[in-house]
């Protein structure tokens, strides 16, 4: 599953619902004013849902970014410690060989 498909399914669903609702309302046998009021209400409701959804996505992405940063900081620390141990072992062996000759 690609990143785009994860985020596009809910967006596609919401947009499809909005288009379907709008078309149904336009062809409904209500007065123009009442239809416009309904469309406005649905649009306002959809706006609230989209804002809520985008807030949730933002929170999830922030959490993922924080976890990723922590992960790389931990790995960087491990690599630096390994490098220092290797460097110290190299210098110790170098000194041992110098003293042996």
Secondary structure, DSSP 8 states (H G I E B T S, - for coil): --HHHHHHHHHHHHHHHHHHHHHHHHTSSS-HHHHHHHHHHHHHHHHHHHHHHHHHHHHHHHHHHHHHHHHHHHHHHHHHHHHHHHHHHHHHHHHHHHHH-
